[in-house]
Amino acid sequence: MGKTKRGILLSAIALLVIVISTNVDISAYVLAADEYGNVHGTVVDEEDQPLYDVKIMAYSSSGSLEATEYTDEDGFFRFSLGGSYTIVFEKEGYATVEKSITVTEAPVSNKIYDSVKMGKIVLQKALTMSASVLSRVVNPGDTILLPFTISYIGEEDEEVDFSIDSPAGWETRILDQTGEIKKVFLEWGSLSLDLEVTVPSTASGDAVVYLTASGLTSSTLNFTLFTHIEREIEMISTFPYVSAELGRIIYYPLSIENTGETKETLNLIGIVPEGWKIYFVTGDQMEVLSLYLTAGQSESLTVKVVQPDEVAVGEYVLSVNAVSGDGGLRDSLDLGVNLREVTSDVEVINTYTDVTFEAGEDIEYPITIWNKGDNEVLFLVAVLSAPDKWDAVFTSEDTEVSSFLVIAGESMNLELKVEPPSIVDTGSYSIKILVESDDGGISEVIELRASVVGSYELVMELSTLYETINIGASERITVEVSNWGQSPVTTIYIEAEAPENWEVSITPVRVASLGPKESTRFTIVTETPADTVAGDYLIGFTAISDQVESDEAELRLTAKASTSWGFIGIGVVVVVIIGLIVMFMRFKRR
């Protein structure tokens, strides 16, 4: 072996002996290069998520760039530094952050040495959005504005696009002060905008609208909209408290209306004293357990109450309840009855004895004949007296009747339908009817009254709705005013609303009275001032009486310059030409 090889071998053996004798950890020399250094930390975003590939630059106190590192997938970084530095953190789409540090020890490049632990460095997104209101209660069909602010703190200007994710049928758009926008170009600062949302008329339940602004990074706002649907039902009985004889069936009229904004299925529940029975029946005596009502729909029923065999005289309270299928909607109505001893086998109940109606309307008087005895009875009904030319008939379920059989313990519902003449004076009128049994044992005369109030309606019709008029000239039209009501009207006149300085004359000035179905005519002359500017003008007319006024009708007049001066000018020119010809002929003969 040569001297050179022998020397190399001896040197290697000597080095191995030194390492073993000093217990040096050889693994320290095989650490990855990015694990060397004495300054380290972690970069995260605002949600504490590590940021990858953040550029980190170390500048000395003199401003020179001394070192550059990048974060790994865990957001971790490490430097080998010594002295005072400004550490700059940069990532596209995030605001730049600067930190100042001082490392008292010399740089360490051959082992892990945590002299300066910078901890977590948080980088904020350059693009953010915020809103003071993130949820709102809305009604179907509403159009609402949701204000929001978009802010930008980046180093360079950025173009930002907007996108909106909303439920099907919900219309959305972004508005600034002048109109709809799709994207913006942002500089440092903030911009206030509005998100417009149109709620479908069929909307129900809750909805979320997602608004996203996208540039180098993105920001999203979630707006939660709670659709408010009014749910309400109303139960009414025109006779909530009645008097009845012991052992008789009791009837209450009941109206149930869905006054809410959505369809409802209502279960009908009756609460009665022990031993009593309650039924909900239609006009054809079909028993009803539940109702399906659309928004605004109502239904009329009869509450049928059957007393037990053993019941005492006194007052009793029943309760009628309507409950929605989901139990979220409920209404109740208390009905009362005063039970008394049996006094007669037949009772005639006339619900309305005095009614008020407008002239031209028909009248209906509901009548119930109750057979409280033990035997069926044949009843006869007749109209004893009524005003002249007033037609009155008894009907049962739209069938005209004059006699009918009532079974023991049951009742018959009738209607006296009265049709006054089409033209009837206002005032109070009397109608007398007779109800008696076929054997004459039961006979009752009932007087019904009807109070007639006026029915008024004025209708106005112009002979034309458009005319052309020369400036400085006048235009004549006629107006027909008709009384379409059922009562006379008095002191009828026409009121005109014309442009300033226009003259409008109306003949006659007024009409004393106008009977039902009668008409009258007015002549209207409109004169334009000489200084009127050519163009279109509107004149409004309204017929007015002591009792009522008509809708306004408008006449459109197109004012134009008169052509008469043109003809006069032509005439003057012709005369001058003729004069010149005459003078020429005379001088020529000379």
Sequence and secondary structure as in RCSB ss.txt:
>XXXX:A:sequence
MGKTKRGILLSAIALLVIVISTNVDISAYVLAADEYGNVHGTVVDEEDQPLYDVKIMAYSSSGSLEATEYTDEDG
FFRFSLGGSYTIVFEKEGYATVEKSITVTEAPVSNKIYDSVKMGKIVLQKALTMSASVLSRVVNPGDTILLPFTI
SYIGEEDEEVDFSIDSPAGWETRILDQTGEIKKVFLEWGSLSLDLEVTVPSTASGDAVVYLTASGLTSSTLNFTL
FTHIEREIEMISTFPYVSAELGRIIYYPLSIENTGETKETLNLIGIVPEGWKIYFVTGDQMEVLSLYLTAGQSES
LTVKVVQPDEVAVGEYVLSVNAVSGDGGLRDSLDLGVNLREVTSDVEVINTYTDVTFEAGEDIEYPITIWNKGDN
EVLFLVAVLSAPDKWDAVFTSEDTEVSSFLVIAGESMNLELKVEPPSIVDTGSYSIKILVESDDGGISEVIELRA
SVVGSYELVMELSTLYETINIGASERITVEVSNWGQSPVTTIYIEAEAPENWEVSITPVRVASLGPKESTRFTIV
TETPADTVAGDYLIGFTAISDQVESDEAELRLTAKASTSWGFIGIGVVVVVIIGLIVMFMRFKRR
>XXXX:A:secstr
  HHHHHHHHHHHHHHHHHHHHT  GGGGGS GGG EEEEEEEE TTS B SS EEEEEETTS EEEEEE  TTS
EEEE   EEEEEEEE TTB  EEEEEEE S    SSEEEEEEEEEEE  BSEEEE S  EEEE TT EEEEEEEE
EE  SS EEEEEEEE  TT EEEEE SSSEESEEEE SEEEEEEEEEE  TT  SEEEEEEEEESSSEEEEEEEE
EE     EEEE S SEEEEETT  EEEEEEEEE SSS EEEEEEEE  TT EEEEE TT  B SEEEE TT EEE
EEEEEE  SS  SEEEEEEEEEEETTSS EEEEEEEEEEE    SEEEEES SEEEEETT  EEEEEEEEE SSS
 EEEEEEEEE  TT EEEEEETTEEESEEEE TT EEEEEEEEE  SS  SEEEEEEEEEEETTSS EEEEEEEE
EEE    EEEEES SEEEEETT EEEEEEEEEE SSS EEEEEEEEE  TT EEEEESS EEEE TT EEEEEEE
EE  TT  SEEEEEEEEEE SS B   EEEEEEEE  SHHHHHHHHHHHHHHHHHHHHHHHHHH 
